[in-house]
Amino acid sequence: MTGALARDAIFAANRAVGSLSFSVKQVGGKTRRAQVREAGSLRVRCPGQPAAELEAVLINTAGGVAGGDRFTLDIAAEQGTRLVVTTAAAEKVYRTLGPDSVIDVKLDVTAGATLAWLPQETILFDRARMARSIDVSLAPDATLFLAEAIVFGRSGMGETVEEGALTDRWRVRRAGRLIYAETVRLEGAIAERLAQPAAAKGGVAIATVLIAPGDDAAVAAVRSQAFEGEVGASAWNGIAAVRLCATDAAALRRDLVHVMTAVRGALPRIWTN
């Protein structure tokens, strides 16, 4: 085996592969775990007493995401449940020698259920490559609150993301009909692209919040807040979306907290620790 092939074989053998299948059910007016299947480095924990709304905390015991890692999450909120999903900490995506880090998320929100997908920030390091997909299936009367934040480098540590790749694909369907689709793709000289006025105008921290159903009242609640970065909100066809861009992770997090509290009224408990 040549040196390059040996290196590739060692690299592949040390990649993290994790999968998580998690569902909740309603029991006596409270949301409880129904089924949990964990494999590899992914775990889910539900701290606190049983309540109408269950908070589930995702944990990656691999300590981050490296090139070639693959993670699959399949989460279902059964009829009438209220589920909040967050993460124990910001997820770090490290530099890769070649392969992408792949994350696939599937969310199923059934009749009368509410799902809030509120992970803490994803931090991309220089020369990281991440390909993520989020596919959501909503029942006709289901409710979704989805927020994802991406930070390009730890600005507090003087880091920048000069190069790398990000593909972030979202698809949301209600009763099988596509109601929201977007794909964000950045590849190559990321710092140069973020510096462009039509992109992030020098910002290195971005987020999107999607609310379904969402309306002008949700937009008005967002626009009533005072923000540090740039924030825009709009509603159409029963959906509301909020875009956030800031010069650093701390400012983005503060702005994201304002959006969450204005529209949803509460934060995951782990966000306040």
C-alpha positions as CSV (number, residue, x, y, z in Angstrom):
1,M,0.0,0.0,0.0
2,T,1.4,3.4,-1.0
3,G,1.9,6.2,1.5
4,A,-1.1,8.1,0.2
5,L,-3.4,5.1,0.3
6,A,-2.2,4.1,3.8
7,R,-2.9,7.6,5.0
8,D,-6.4,7.6,3.4
9,A,-7.2,4.2,5.0
10,I,-6.1,5.4,8.4
11,F,-8.1,8.6,8.0
12,A,-11.3,6.7,6.9
13,A,-11.0,4.3,9.8
14,N,-11.0,7.1,12.3
15,R,-14.0,8.9,11.1
16,A,-17.0,9.3,13.4
17,V,-20.4,7.9,12.3
18,G,-23.4,8.6,14.4
19,S,-27.1,8.1,14.0
20,L,-30.0,9.0,16.3
21,S,-33.7,8.1,15.9
22,F,-35.9,9.8,18.5
23,S,-39.7,10.2,18.9
24,V,-42.0,11.6,21.6
25,K,-45.6,10.9,22.5
26,Q,-48.3,12.5,24.6
27,V,-49.2,10.9,27.9
28,G,-51.7,12.5,30.2
29,G,-51.1,16.0,28.7
30,K,-47.3,15.7,29.0
31,T,-44.7,15.0,26.3
32,R,-42.6,12.0,27.0
33,R,-40.0,9.9,25.1
34,A,-41.5,7.2,23.0
35,Q,-38.5,5.6,21.2
36,V,-34.8,6.3,21.3
37,R,-32.2,4.6,19.1
38,E,-28.6,5.8,19.4
39,A,-25.6,4.6,17.5
40,G,-22.0,5.9,17.3
41,S,-21.3,9.2,18.9
42,L,-24.8,10.7,19.0
43,R,-26.9,10.8,22.2
44,V,-30.0,12.6,23.4
45,R,-30.9,13.5,27.0
46,C,-34.1,15.0,28.4
47,P,-33.4,16.8,31.7
48,G,-36.1,18.1,33.9
49,Q,-39.5,17.0,35.1
50,P,-42.2,15.8,32.7
51,A,-44.1,18.7,31.3
52,A,-46.4,19.6,28.4
53,E,-43.2,20.6,26.5
54,L,-40.2,18.3,26.5
55,E,-36.7,19.7,26.0
56,A,-34.3,17.3,24.3
57,V,-30.6,18.0,24.3
58,L,-28.4,16.5,21.6
59,I,-24.8,15.4,22.5
60,N,-22.0,14.5,20.1
61,T,-19.5,12.5,22.1
62,A,-17.0,12.8,19.3
63,G,-16.2,16.3,20.5
64,G,-16.8,17.9,17.2
65,V,-17.2,17.2,13.5
66,A,-14.2,16.3,11.2
67,G,-13.9,15.7,7.5
68,G,-15.4,12.4,6.5
69,D,-17.7,12.2,9.6
70,R,-21.3,11.4,8.9
71,F,-24.3,12.0,11.2
72,T,-27.9,11.2,10.7
73,L,-30.8,12.4,12.9
74,D,-34.4,11.3,12.6
75,I,-36.7,13.1,15.0
76,A,-40.5,12.7,15.3
77,A,-43.1,14.7,17.3
78,E,-46.2,12.5,17.5
79,Q,-49.8,13.8,17.8
80,G,-50.3,16.6,20.2
81,T,-46.8,16.8,21.5
82,R,-44.6,19.8,22.1
83,L,-40.9,19.2,21.6
84,V,-37.8,21.5,21.9
85,V,-34.6,20.1,20.5
86,T,-31.3,21.9,21.2
87,T,-27.6,21.0,21.7
88,A,-25.4,20.8,24.7
89,A,-22.9,23.2,23.1
90,A,-21.9,24.9,19.9
91,E,-20.9,22.3,17.3
92,K,-17.4,22.7,15.8
93,V,-16.6,21.6,12.3
94,Y,-12.9,21.2,11.9
95,R,-10.5,21.5,9.0
96,T,-10.6,18.5,6.6
97,L,-7.9,16.9,4.4
98,G,-10.5,16.4,1.7
99,P,-13.8,14.7,2.5
100,D,-16.9,16.7,3.5
101,S,-18.5,16.4,6.9
102,V,-22.1,15.2,6.2
103,I,-25.1,15.9,8.5
104,D,-28.6,14.8,7.5
105,V,-31.6,15.8,9.6
106,K,-35.1,14.6,9.2
107,L,-37.9,16.2,11.3
108,D,-41.5,14.8,11.3
109,V,-44.2,16.9,13.0
110,T,-47.5,15.1,13.1
111,A,-51.1,16.3,13.8
112,G,-51.4,19.1,16.3
113,A,-47.7,18.8,17.3
114,T,-45.2,21.6,17.8
115,L,-41.4,21.2,17.2
116,A,-38.8,23.9,18.0
117,W,-35.5,23.0,16.4
118,L,-33.0,25.3,18.3
119,P,-29.5,24.0,18.3
120,Q,-26.6,26.2,19.4
121,E,-24.3,27.7,16.9
122,T,-22.3,25.7,14.3
123,I,-18.8,27.0,14.1
124,L,-16.8,26.4,10.9
125,F,-13.0,26.4,11.1
126,D,-10.7,27.4,8.3
127,R,-10.8,24.8,5.4
128,A,-13.7,23.0,6.9
129,R,-16.2,21.4,4.5
130,M,-19.7,20.7,5.6
131,A,-22.7,19.4,3.7
132,R,-25.9,19.5,5.6
133,S,-29.5,18.8,4.7
134,I,-32.6,19.4,6.8
135,D,-35.9,17.8,5.6
136,V,-39.1,18.6,7.5
137,S,-42.5,17.0,7.1
138,L,-45.4,18.9,8.7
139,A,-49.0,17.8,9.2
140,P,-51.6,20.3,8.1
141,D,-52.0,21.7,11.6
142,A,-48.4,21.2,12.9
143,T,-46.2,24.0,14.1
144,L,-42.5,24.5,13.4
145,F,-40.0,26.9,14.8
146,L,-36.6,26.3,13.2
147,A,-33.4,28.3,13.9
148,E,-29.9,27.6,12.7
149,A,-26.8,29.8,13.2
150,I,-23.4,29.4,11.5
151,V,-20.3,31.2,12.6
152,F,-17.2,31.4,10.3
153,G,-14.3,31.1,12.7
154,R,-13.9,32.0,16.3
155,S,-13.4,35.8,16.0
156,G,-12.6,36.0,19.7
157,M,-9.6,33.8,19.0
158,G,-8.5,35.9,16.0
159,E,-9.6,33.1,13.6
160,T,-10.9,33.6,10.1
161,V,-12.3,31.2,7.5
162,E,-10.3,32.0,4.4
163,E,-11.3,28.9,2.5
164,G,-13.7,26.0,2.8
165,A,-17.1,24.8,1.7
166,L,-20.6,24.9,3.0
167,T,-23.7,23.5,1.5
168,D,-26.8,23.9,3.6
169,R,-30.0,22.5,2.0
170,W,-33.5,23.0,3.6
171,R,-36.8,21.5,2.4
172,V,-40.1,21.9,4.3
173,R,-43.3,20.1,3.2
174,R,-46.8,20.4,4.7
175,A,-49.1,17.5,4.0
176,G,-46.6,16.4,1.4
177,R,-46.5,19.7,-0.5
178,L,-43.3,21.7,-0.7
179,I,-43.8,25.0,1.1
180,Y,-40.2,26.2,1.6
181,A,-36.9,25.4,-0.1
182,E,-33.5,27.0,0.1
183,T,-29.9,26.0,-0.4
184,V,-26.9,28.1,0.8
185,R,-23.7,27.3,-0.9
186,L,-20.3,28.8,-0.3
187,E,-17.1,27.2,-1.7
188,G,-13.5,28.3,-2.2
189,A,-12.5,31.8,-0.9
190,I,-15.2,32.1,1.7
191,A,-13.7,35.2,3.4
192,E,-13.8,37.1,0.1
193,R,-17.4,36.2,-0.5
194,L,-18.5,37.2,3.0
195,A,-16.8,40.5,2.5
196,Q,-19.0,41.4,-0.5
197,P,-21.8,43.8,0.2
198,A,-24.4,41.6,-1.5
199,A,-23.3,38.7,0.7
200,A,-22.5,39.5,4.4
201,K,-20.7,42.8,4.0
202,G,-17.9,41.6,6.3
203,G,-20.1,39.7,8.7
204,V,-18.9,36.3,9.9
205,A,-22.0,35.1,11.8
206,I,-25.3,34.3,10.1
207,A,-28.6,32.7,11.1
208,T,-32.0,31.9,9.6
209,V,-35.2,31.4,11.6
210,L,-38.2,29.8,10.0
211,I,-41.7,29.9,11.5
212,A,-44.6,27.9,10.2
213,P,-47.3,28.9,10.4
214,G,-46.0,32.5,10.5
215,D,-47.7,35.8,9.7
216,D,-47.3,39.6,9.8
217,A,-47.8,39.5,13.6
218,A,-44.6,37.5,14.0
219,V,-42.8,39.8,11.7
220,A,-44.0,42.9,13.6
221,A,-42.8,41.3,16.9
222,V,-39.3,40.8,15.4
223,R,-39.1,44.3,13.9
224,S,-40.0,45.8,17.3
225,Q,-36.7,44.6,18.8
226,A,-33.4,46.5,18.9
227,F,-30.6,44.5,17.2
228,E,-26.8,44.8,17.1
229,G,-26.4,43.3,13.7
230,E,-28.5,43.3,10.5
231,V,-31.9,41.5,10.8
232,G,-34.6,41.3,8.2
233,A,-38.0,39.6,8.6
234,S,-40.9,38.8,6.1
235,A,-44.0,36.7,5.9
236,W,-45.7,35.1,2.9
237,N,-48.1,32.2,2.2
238,G,-48.4,31.3,5.9
239,I,-44.6,31.3,6.6
240,A,-42.4,33.8,8.3
241,A,-38.6,33.9,7.9
242,V,-36.0,35.9,9.7
243,R,-32.4,36.5,8.4
244,L,-29.6,37.6,10.8
245,C,-26.1,38.7,10.1
246,A,-23.5,40.0,12.6
247,T,-19.8,40.8,12.8
248,D,-19.2,38.2,15.5
249,A,-20.8,35.2,17.2
250,A,-21.6,37.1,20.4
251,A,-23.7,39.7,18.6
252,L,-25.5,37.1,16.5
253,R,-26.4,35.1,19.6
254,R,-27.8,38.2,21.4
255,D,-29.8,39.1,18.3
256,L,-31.0,35.5,17.9
257,V,-32.2,35.4,21.6
258,H,-34.2,38.6,20.9
259,V,-35.9,36.9,17.9
260,M,-36.7,33.7,19.9
261,T,-38.1,35.5,22.9
262,A,-40.1,37.9,20.7
263,V,-41.8,35.2,18.6
264,R,-41.6,32.1,20.8
265,G,-41.5,33.6,24.2
266,A,-39.0,31.2,25.7
267,L,-35.5,29.9,25.3
268,P,-34.2,26.4,25.8
269,R,-33.0,26.2,29.4
270,I,-29.5,25.2,28.4
271,W,-29.2,28.4,26.4
272,T,-29.4,30.4,29.7
273,N,-26.8,28.4,31.6
